[in-house]
Each structure stands twice: as structure tokens, then as C-alpha cells.
Amino acid sequence: MPTLDELLNEAFKRRRQKCCYETTYSHDIVQEWLESAIAITAEDWKIIVPIFNSTEQRSSPSAVLQWPNRAQFKYVRRWLDQQHCSDVEDLLEGACEPLAFYLSVCIQSAIQEGVFEDLNQSLQGALQNLENMKPSKAAKIVFQDFIKPDNRGPVFWGSTLEGSYMDFLFGTQTMKSKVAAAVQSKSCISIMPLYILNYIFDGDELNEEDLSKSTIETAQYSLHAVGLIFDSLHRRIFVADPNGPLIPGSNMEFIKIPLTKRRAPPSTKQSSFDLEIDILTIGKKRKIDELI
């Protein structure tokens, strides 16, 4: 069984491979893990995570990662080119970290100004703010401090946040300690990153030859960034995910912690959601067979 450190390295390599570990399609495991991190020191704190609502999310998803939209995309790309960004395409395809920071700051400001309503409203508001701005202005706000490769990672979130991605990784004892320390801090509202390992499933079951022939960014482990907002006045921790809640049946699922080998064979296609649907389908078929 590999360590989280080794799996993190696989995510950075972007090597296409089958998923060998149990995954999940909700933020529940993040909530439970954060609760365990503060259980001794802050029993009455509340952890607030994105929750999937089948009516709201499927009809009008509000993920901040939808920005920039089609109308804005070429202008944002042009701005990045003008800044001599060396990885424009890659950055626009995977802008979860700067957008997680932007969303976290929006929530932090709303709490400070006394206008915060709920997490879903903040997601919608942050996306609308970016879409209502001139594209070059929005690009500057989101990317200005992120386009330099040596300014990425925890240091991007604040000069006092020292350490590597591993130090802020979901599932590690080091990050648990940071969360516990944050709820004991005298700071009224603070933010920090939380990096979550996930797997991006492909639409097909790929063999080793298929995996080696293509560089499409599916069928691989990946690293997703969310923000943690600590509101000590109201004793709340918000998980600010620019992707919004995980959507059951989508191609992205979080790796379960602690790392656990899949009960099903390794796969590039069958997610945890798919496996559960298969079990339900088999169960229904058996009941029908019994009635016939």
C-alpha cells in the first residue's frame, strides 16, 4: 500500500493509470475528517461543506470553476499571454487553486461585512462577480499573484503559510494539527488551503496500451484545491470548493482516507457511484425475478 506522499507524486506526474483505491462522490469524508481534527479542542464548532442538491445543481450549476465562460475565455487567455504566462492552456484547464482562493476571500469578506447567507449563495455570487467584470480585470484578480510557478502552493494563500502541498494535504496528521491550531487562534476570520487527492475517471475502460497512447487528462490521480475559512466568532469552518458539491455520476471522485484498496478490480471507468448503481440494479432485478 503506497503512502499519501507517493500518491501525491503520482498526481503531480499526471500519469494515466487505473484507479486502485476506494473513492467517494461527496464532501462528507472531508466534514468527518475536519470534525475529528477539532474534536478535542472545539466540540461545538460546525463544519459546513458543499451539499449536492439534485434540482439546483443539475439545472443551474454554480461552480466558480465554470469561469471563464465562452464569451470571456479568449480575453482571459489574451491577458495571460500578455503576462508571459508559460502554461496558459494548462492553467485555464486547472485553475482550481486561484479560484478556491478567490472564493475563500469572497466568503471571508461576506462574513466580515455581515452579509453572508449560505455556501451555495456564495458560490453563485462569486461566479456572477467574475462574469460581470471586464474579463481582463477578472483575470488580473484571479491570476495576477498565481502566474509565477514559484508562487504556487500554500505560499500563494499567505506568506505565513509555510510548507509544501503535503503539509496541507487532506488526510495527513500535519494538516490535522494545522486545523486544530486554527480553531484555537485569536484571529477572527482566517483562511488556508486544503489539498484533496482525487481520481478523474474516463468514459471507457482502458487497457495499458490505451493509457500509454494518449495524454488526455482523464484516468489519472489529480490534486484538487479547496479553501478552509475559519470563522471563530460564529465557530464555523467553511469548505470553499470552487467546483461546488461533487455531482454523483460525474467523472471526479475524492480518494477515501485512510487509503483503502478497491473491493472491485482497478478501473478507469467504474467510479464508486457506478458500482453502487450496479449493486442497486442487481438487487432490483433479483426482486423482480423472485416475483415472477
MOFENKA-V532051 format. One record per helix or strand of 2 or more residues. SS is the DSSP state (2 for helix, 1 for strand). FROM is the first residue (numbers start at 1). TO is the last residue. Records with the same first field share a line. If there is no record, write none. Layout:
SS=FROM-TO + FROM-TO
//
This chain:
2=4-13 + 28-38 + 54-59 + 64-66 + 70-82 + 88-93 + 96-112 + 119-132 + 135-143 + 149-151 + 154-157 + 166-168 + 173-184 + 208-213 + 272-291
1=23-24 + 46-48 + 189-200 + 220-231 + 236-240 + 252-255
//
